[in-house]
Amino acid sequence: MSSDALIPFLQEPDSPEAPPPQPGSPALPPWRVLVVDDDRDVHDSTGYALRGLELVGRPVELLHAYSSAEGLMLLRHEHDVAVILLDVVMETEHAGLAMVDNIRNGLGLHNTRIILRTGQPGQAPEIETIRRYDINDYKTKSELTRAKLYATLTAAVRCYDQLCRLDASRRGLEKIVAASNQFMAEQGLQTFAEGVITQIASLIGVQPEGLVCASTDPAPGAGQAADYVVIAAAGPYRHLIQKRLGEITDPEIVQQLSQGLAERRSLVAQRSLTLFFSGRDGQDFAAFVAASEPLREVDAHLLEVFCTNIALCASNVSLFMRLRNVAFVDRMLGVPNRTALVQHLDEQVAAGELQDLVLALIDVDQFAETNDMFGHRYGDLLLGAIAQRLTQALVSRCYIARVAGNTFAVVGHEGVVNPDELRTLFDQPFQVEEINRRLSVSMSLVRCAEVPALNGSELLKDASIAMKRAKAAGQGRIEYYSAALGADSKERTRLLHGLHRAFDHDRLFVVYQPQVSLVTGAVLGVEALMRWRAEDGSLVPPDRFIPVAERSGLIVGLGTWVLRTALSDLGRLHQLGWRPLRMAVNVSAVQFGQPDFLQTLDEALQDKQIAPDCLELEITESVSMVGMERVAAVMREIRSRQVAVAIDDFGTGFSSLSYLDQLPADRLKIDRAFVELLETERPGARIARMIVPLGHQLGMKVLAEGVETERQVAILRDLGCDEAQGYLYARPMPFDVLCEWLARHPVGMQD
């Protein structure tokens, strides 16, 4: 991992200074901040950035962990950690996000604030990450300068302090509740109200018989019996639950409760007691308890205190219910969210009820394009229509949740949760704002009994793995999770972990393959290619590790390293006398889409003192995912610097020749698959022969890759192809071997 992103910590000029201590003020304990990052430079830079600073009047104590496992171990023993500065990519691609889940759900640390940091911007969608995980912020390391780190941590510790204070208040309220016959607030308002009846009866020494009414209309002017409903009852009144006060035939109960709620005060009668409890936003309630004898004065004072305490408890119940609703219900659609789904699956696992149970994920294809076309309001309404259709059709038989922006989950028996049944729900178009829209959906399914999952998170992860496979295959695809699919995912994770270690321990290296003129036979340039030698000495094929690096975002750092290494070696070649040589360097779509790509290019050319016209950047059609307008604009910027651009692997992916016509490129590279066809009459041979004149027509030089026979060379020359590279000339070779090879071959100017 590159530590370049940490340099602003050392250079930030306007960092806040620690305020001077106030005379006579008591020393406060420091805020404890845990830094979890596998890069020691990050720890050093963070310590330097926070040296001498105070946050909200208190010093900072840094704790350090160099992996997520080490961080979790530390958190099991260390207490009062206010903030965690957590790296996203460490042992695995999502080590940081997995650690968040462990911190919240495993260790139960809900007050500690978490700030995710990444050195690879663009690796994960920021909004989606913040939505799915309980974190304070998501920042690239380059964003967290000294001043911004101070501001971010200040906001985090304030939030932590407020949560701790709320916890302290909650514990105090719990003591009151426990002293009042341990009201079960988490079971809802009805159970709480039943506890109120019991406690009132206990305080005045009567049987726990009574009822509680609450206002159904908080608007001014409410006060009629029809405006109140019985929310709890005990003893002979139990049958009145959920009835309106006006339906009760006992006139004393109706009169006492109506008067108490209307006048917002407690009433003491000869043989009854009505206590008024003030709620928030007009949601008051009152409790009626029959008494066998008049109330004593001491009991009246005791109940006055009780009312005050219980009013606070009632607010706590209301707050708890709102918080629980926020935690487990999707606020926009009103269906269970990802957290609720995981809890539901956990309960199924614990109960051993996985037999014939299937978890399905349904992902709406091209939802982002729908938002772009019709607007986000339309997209939200469309999601609401989907949730409504799923709920109406399945809620009595299945558990339905929204787990991501446009992804829903359905849990139920396989007779219902299967592709055929689920697809029928999308046969009819959805009408939103008078627009009928047919939807294509991708699905992934997990037969829960077939997966050795220990919890709901594992089952959801398996479904997500299958969904990635389905989406990679195109639109409207279905994928069942299997052991083989899981093993493939684990292999990619193993490769990513190994790739990180290889990068850190210099087991990655660059080799070079010559590019030769088909006209003069002279060597015109070399292509830089990354290689990985595993710990056992074997070479890991690029087609295995490059896609993993691209999906993880690691390719950004690797690509920059290859570029700088290749330019450094090109400078050495020029010093040895092979000055006409150009250097071709591959650029992945992920690199190309980085906002600072051009800055990275400029810095590399400046640092290595290489003339821009000696460098050529090779891109593939996959950059089109960045957007053709942006691709063309960046390519124009590259060429304005005199750096050449080549389109690599042509013929394998471009869906439209108009794309090719829009791209300001200098060279077109024919993929080896088409070169192999030149000597055959197999389908595709004619297309291979058309690429050369097509490239020339568009004003580009044409280079053939994978040339292995003299017959191929002869055909390419007849077609007018300009250049070639392949095993016929040389295999990719290390720098020292390349120098020996160049000494035996002519090196010429570009045609």
N, C-alpha and C positions, 0 to 999 in steps of 0.2 A: 504494500500500500504506500503510495507516495505521501510524503509529509510536506509537500509544497504548500498544501492548503493551510498549513499552520503558520506560515510566515507572517501573515497580518497580525498575529498575536504579538509579535516582537516589534512590529513597525508602527502600530496604531498610535498616533500622536495625542489623541484627545481622550485618553482613558480617564475614568473618574478616579480621584484620589480618596483615600480613606478619610472620613471626617475625624477631627481631633477628639479625643475622649473628653467627656464632660467631667469636671471636678466633682468628686463625691458620688458619682453614679456607680451603682453596684456592677460588678463584673458579670456579664451574661455568658452562658455557655455558647460555644461556637456553633454555627450551622455546619452540619456534617454533610459533605458532598462527596459522593462516590463516583470516580471516573472508571468506566469499564471500556477498555480499548486494547486491541492487540498490538498497537503501535506505541512503543515507549516514548517516542517523540511527542505524541499527543499528550501523554501524562506530564512530560516536562513543560511543554508549552502552556498547558492549562494552569499548572502551578505557577509558572512565571506570570501569566496574565492576571492571576488573582492575588499575587503577592502584595501584602500590605493593605488589601481592600477589606472593607466591612460591608455587610449586607444588612440593611434595616437595623443598623446599630449594633451588629454582632459580628465577630470575626468568623473566618471560614476555616474549617478543618477538612483537608482532602484525604479521602481513602482511595486506595488504588487496587484494581483487579485487571488482569491481562487476558481474560477470557470470560465468557458468560458463565461457565461452570464455576470458575473461581469467584466471580461476582455473587452468584447465588449462595455459595458456601459462606462468603463473608456476611451476607445479609441474614443468614440463619443465626449468626452469633452477635453481630453488631446491631445496636438499637439506635433509634432517633436519627436515622439517615433522612435528611430533608429532601435532597435532590440527587438524582442519578443522571450523569452525563453518559449516555450509552451509545456505543458504536453499532451500526446496523449489521455490517458484514464482518464477522470474525471467523470462528471455526467453520461456520456454514453460511450459506447465502442469506438466511433469515435468522441468524443466531440472536441478533438484538431483539427482533420481534418475538421470537420464542421466549426470550428471557422476560419480556414484558408480561407475557401470559403467565409465566411461572411466578413472577413477583406478585401479580394481582391475585391469581387463582390458587397458586400453590402455597406461597408464603403468606398470603392475605394482607399484603402491605398496600392499603388503598390510599393512605394519606401521602406517602412518599411521591414526590413529583418526578416525572421522567421526561428528559429531553433527549430525543433521538438525534444522533449526529452521523453524517455520512461523508466520506471523502470522495464519493462517486455521484455527483449530481445527476438527476434524471433517472437514477436506478429504480426508484419507486415513486408511484404517484402520490404527492404530498397529501392532497385532500382525502384520498381513499385511506391512506395510512392513519391519519388523525381520526377519521370516522370510525375505523375498525378497532383501534387500540386506545386504551386509557392512557394517553400521554399528554404532556403539557405543550410540547412543540416538536417540530421536525425541521432540522437545519442542516445545511451543508457546512462542513468545517470551515470553509472559506468565508461563510457568513458570520461566524462567531468570532469577530474581532474582539479585542480587549473590552472596548466600550459596550459592544452588543452582547458579549457574554455577561458582563456586569448587569445590563438591563434585563436580560433573559433570566438570570439567576435570581435577581431581585424579585421579579414577578413570581417566580416559582416558589421562593421561600415564603413570600407573603401568602400565597395560596396554601402552602403546607401549614403555616402557622394558623391560618383561619380554619383549616380542616381539623387540626389538633384541638383548637378551641371548641369547635363544634362537637368533637368527640367527647371532650370533657363535659360539655353541657349535656350531651346525650347520656353519659354515664350517670350524671346527677339525676336526670329524669328517670333513668332506669331504676335508681335506688328508690325514688318516690313510687314508681310503679310496683317494684318488688315489695315495698312496705305496704302497698295497697292491694294485697293479695295477688301480686305478680301478674298484673294485667298483660295479656298476650297481644301486644300492639301489632306484632308482625302478622297476626291473623286477621287484621282488619278492624273496621270501626264497630261492627256488631259485637265481636268478642270483647273489644275494649269496653263498650257500653254495658255489656253484661257484667263485666268486672266492676264497673261503677256501682251498679245496683247491689252487688254483693258487698262491696266495701261500705256503702252507706248503711246497709242493714247491719253490718258488723259494728260500725261506730255507734249506732243508737240502740243496739241490742234487740233487733227484731228479726223476723224471718226474711231471707233474701227473696222477697216477692215485690215486684214492681215493674215499671216499664220506662223506656226512654224514647222521647220524641225529638226529631230534628226538623229544622226548617227545610222545606223543599224549594222555597222561593226567597232568596236573599234580597229581593228588591224592596225599596222603601214602600211602606203601606201594607206589607204582608202581615198577617196576624190573625186570620180566620182559621178555624179548625181545619178547613180543607187544605191549608198551606203547610200542614205538618204531617209527618208520617212516623209510625212506630219503627224504630230501627233495632230495638232489642227489648226483650221482655223475659220475665222469670216467674215461676210459680203459676198461679191460676191465670196470669195474663199472657202466657206464652203464645196462645192462639192468635194474639193480636199483632204479631210481627208482620210488618209490611202493610198493615192497614192504615188508612188515614185516620187522623184523630177524630174527625167528624163521624166515623163509622162506629165509634165506641159507644155503648149504650149506658155506661155509668156516667151520669152528669157531673159528679164531683171530679173525676179524672179529667174529663174534657175541660171543665172550667178551670181547674188548677193549672194544668199544662198550658192551656191557651193564654191565661193571664200571665204566667211566668215568662213565657216566650215573647208575648207581645210587649210586656213592660220591662223585659230584660232584667229580672230580679228573682231572688229566691222567695218562696212563700212557706210559712209555717202555719198549719191548721191544727185543730184539736186532735185529729186522728190521722193526719197525713203530713208528709213533707215533700215539697217540690223544690229541687235545687236547680238553679240556672247556671249554665256554663257558657261563657262567651267564647265564640269561635272566630276564626279569621274570615274576612270577606262576607260577614253576615251569616256564616254557617253555624249558627248557635244550636245548642241542644239543651234539653231539660230532662231531669229524672224525677219520676213520681214513685214514692215509697209509702205504703200504708203503715201507720204506727198504732200500736195498741193503747198508748197513753200519751199525754202531752210531752213535748220535747223539753228536756232540761236545759237550763241556760248554758251549762258547760258544754253540752253537746252542740248547742247552736254555734258557740265560738269555734269549736273543733271543726264543725262542718263548713264554717266560713273559710278557715284555712284550707280545708280539703278542696273546696270549690276552686280556690286560687291555684292550688297545685294541679288539680285535675284539668283545669282549663289549659295549663301549660302542657300537660300530658296529651290532651286532645289535639293540640297544635302539633305535638311531636308525632302523633299517630298520622295526622293528615300529611305532615312533611314526609314521614316514612313511606306512606302510600304513594305520594307523588314521586319520590326518589326511586322507589321500586318500579313504578311505571316507566320512568325515564330509563332505568337500567335494563329493563326487560322488554320494552315495547318500542317498536319503530315509530318515531314521533310523526312521520309524514303519513304512513299508511295505516297505523293502528294495529299492525300484526306483530307477533313476537319477532324479536331481533336475533342476531347471531348469538348473543350471550344466553338468551332464553333457550335457543335451540340446543346449545352445548349442554345446558343444565338438563333439558329434557332427555337428551341422549345419555347423559351420565346416569340419570334415574333408570333408564331402560337397561343399561349395562349392569348397574348395581342390583336390579331386580331379576336379572337373568332372563329378560323377555326379548331377546334378539331373534329368536327363531322366526323365520318368514318375514322379518322386518327389513325394509329397504329404505335407505336414505337416497333421495334424488335431488340433484341440483339442476335448476332450469335457468339458463342464461339467455337473455334476449340478444340475438345477433344484431350487429350494426346499430346498437342503441345510441352510441355517440353521434353517428350520422343523423339519426332521427332528431336528436337534440339540436344539432347544427341546422337542420332543415326547417324545423317547426318551432324551435325555441325550447328553453328548459321548462317553462310552465306546461307546455304540451307534453314533454317527456314525463313530468311528475304526474300529470293526469293519466297518462298511459300506464304508468306503473300502478297507479291506484286502481285502474280498470282491471289490470291483470290480477292484482291482489284480491279484488272483489270476486272475480270469476273463479279463482282458485278456492277462495273461502266458501263461496256458495256451493261449489261442486264437491268439495272434499272435507270441509271442516269437521263434519260428523264422523268421518272415518280416518282422518289423517291429522298430523300436526304440521302446520304451515308457518314458515318464517321467511323473513327477508334477511339475507346474510351479507349482501353487498349491494352496490348501486343498482344494478339491473339483474341481480341473481336471487332467485327464490329457492327455498328448500322445502321438500315435502317428505315426511316420514310416515310410513304406514306399511300395511301388509302388501306382499308382492302382487296379490290379486288386483290391487288398486294402483299401487305405485309401480308401474311398468311403462315402457315407452309408448305402447299402443294406447293405453288409457290416458296417459298424460297428453299425448299429441292431439287427441280429439278435443281437448280444451282450447286448442289454438286453431282449430279448423275454421271457425267463424272469425271474421275480422273484428277488430275493436273499434268502436265508434267514439271518438274523442273530439269535441268541438266541431261536430258535423263532418269530421274527416274519418273515413273508413280505412283502417290500416291492417293489412295482414302481416302477421309476425312470423319470422323464422326463429326458432329457438334451438340451442344446443343443450344436450342433456348428459349428465354423468350420474351413474347409479352405483351404489354399494350395497351388496347383500350382507347385512351386518353380521349374521351368524358365521359367514365365511372369512371374516377378518378378525385376526387376534388383537382387537383393539381393547385398550385398557380404559378408555374414557371417550367422551363425546368429541373432544378436540381431535383425537386420532381419527375417528370416523369421518369428521368433517375434512380433515387434511387429506384422507384417502379420496374422498369425493372430489376435492379440489384438484388432486393429481390427475384423476380421470377427466375432469373438465378441461384441464390444459391440453390433454391429448386430443379431446374432441374438438376444441377450438383450433388446434393446429392443423387438423384435417380439413377444415373448411366450415361452411355454415350448415346448420341443421343436422349436425352429426350427433351420434349417440355413442357413449363409451361406458362400459362396465369396468369397475375397478377389479384388478386381478393381482395375484401375487407377482406375476411377471412385470406388470406395470409398476408395482411398488418397488420391485428390485431395480427396474430401470431408473426410477426416481432416486433411489438410494445410490445407485452408481453415479448419477450426475452429481449428487451431493458429495460423494467420495472424491470425484474428479475435481470439483470446485475446491474442496478442502486441500487436496493434493496440489492443486494449481497455486493456491495461496502460499503453501509451504515452498513450492518450487521457486516462486518469485522471490520469496524471502531468502532462499538459500542458493541463489544463483544457478539453478538447474535449468533455467530457460536461456536460450541463446539464439543468435541470428545467423542464418546461412544465406548464401547468395547464389542465384542462378543467372548465368549470362544470357543476354539478348543479342541476337546476331542479325546483321543486314543480309537479306536474301539476294541483294544486288551485288554487294562488294565482298561479302563474307566477313567483314570486319565486325568486331564486338562494339556495340553501341552503348550498352548499359547492362545493369544487373538488377534483379529483383530481390528485395530483402524479404526473407521468409522466417517466421518464428518457429522454433522447435523446442520440444520439452523432453529431457532425458529423465526418466523416472529413477527412483532410488536404487532399483535393481540394475540400472544401466540400460534398460530397454527404452526405445523411443515411443512416446505416446503419439498416435497419429493426429495431425492437426484437425481432421474432420471430426474427431471426438472431443477435443478440448476447446477449440475455438467457439463452437456454439454455446458451450457452458459458460465461457468467459463473457460472451455477448449477453446471454440471458441474465447473468449476475451483475453486469455493469463493470466487472473487473477489466473488460477489454479496453476501457477508457485509459486506465493507467498503463496497461500492457502496450496499447497502441502508441502512447506517447513515448514509452521506453524504446520500442522498436524504431520509431521515427528518429529519435535522438541518437540511438546506437548506429543506425544506418548512415545518418549524416556525418557522424564522427568518423566512421570507417571510410566514407566517400572522401572526406578531407585527407585521410591518410593515402588513399589511392591517388588523389591528385598530386600530393607531395611526392609520390613515387614516380610520377611522370605520366600517369594515365588520365590526364586532365579532361579529355573529351567525354569521358564516361558520364552517363546519367544514372541516377539511383531511383528505382521504382519502389514505392512503399504502399502497402495495402492500408485502406482506411475503412473500418466497419461502419455500418449505418448508425450504430450507437454513438461512435465517436463523431461522426459527421453531424449528428443532431445536437451535439453539445453547444450551448451558447458561446462558450469561450474557445471553440475549435480554432478559429482564425488566429486568435491571440496565442494559442499554444503553438501553432505553425510558425508565426512570426518570431516567437521567442526561440524556438529550436533553430531556425535559420540564422538568427542573430548570434546566438550562443556558439554555434558551430562554425560560423563564418563561411557559410556555403552560398555560392551564387544561386539564386532561386531557379534560374533556367536549367540547372543541373538536377533538379528534383522533379519527379513525376508521382502524383498520387493516384492510386488505382481504387476505383469504387465499383460496386456491383449494383444491379437493379434494386437490391433491397433498400437502398437509400430512398427509394420512392415513398417508403412509409413515412418519411419526414415531411412529405408534401412536395410536389414537383416544383411549385413556385419557389419555395425556400431552397430546394436543391439547386435549381438553376441560378438563383441569386448568389449562393455560396460559391458555386463553381465559377461564376464571373469574378467574384472577389479573389479567388485563388489564381485565376489566369491573369488578373490585373497585376499580380505580384510577379509575373513571369514564370510561375510554377505551372507545369503541364498537368493535364488530367487525362487519365485513361479509363475507359469503361471495360471492366474485367468480366470474364465469363459470358461474353455476349452470346445470345441465342438460347440461354437456359431459363430466362425468367421475364424479360420485358414483354408486357402484354400488348403494347402498342408502339408502332414505329414513330408515332407522333411524339412520344416521350423522347425517343432518341434524337429527333429533330430539334427538340427544345433544349437539349443539353449541350452547352458549349465545351465540347471535349476535343482533345488533340489526337487521341489514339483509340482504336477499337481493337480489343483482344478477342480472338476467336477461341471459344472454349475447346478443350482437348476432345470432348465428346464429338464435336463436329469435324475436327481434324482427322479423327479415326475413320470417319465415314467417307473421306475423300477417295480412298482406295477401293471402295465397295460400291455396289449398286443398291444398297439397303435404303429404306425410306429415310429421308433426311439428307441424303448425299447432295441432292440438287440445292437444298437450302444452304448447305455448307458452302457450295460454290458461289452462291449469290451474296454472301456476306462481304467478300472483298470489294466488288464493285459498289455495293451499298455504302461501305465505309468511305470509299473514295468520293462517291457522289455527295456525301455529307461533309467533305473537306477534311477527312481524318486519315492518318496513317493506319495501316492494319498490321497487327502482330498475331501470329498463330502460336498457341500454346500446345504443349504436349507433343511436339514433333519428334518422331522416333525412327523414321525410315527415310532413305534417300528418295523413294518413290513419292512420299508426301511432299518433300522439298521440291521435287520437279513439278508436281501438280500446282503447288502454291506459287512457284515462280511463273508458271504459265498463266495463272489467274491474276498475276500482278501484285501478289502479297508483298509487303515491304520488309517485314521482319519476322523472326521466329525464335522460340526458345523451347528446350526440351532435352530429353536424355540423349538424343542424337548428338548434341553439342556438349552438354555437361549436366551432371546432376547438381542439385543445390549443394554448396560446399562452404566450410568455415572460411573466415577471412584469410588466414595464412595459406590455405590450399588454393583459394581464389587467386592470390598473388602469384603463386607458382604457375597456375593455369594461364593467367594473363600473359606471363612472360613468354609463353610458347605460342600465343595467338595474336594476330594483328588487331589493334585497337584503332578505330577510325572515328571520324566526325559523323554526326547524324546526317542521314540523307536529306 
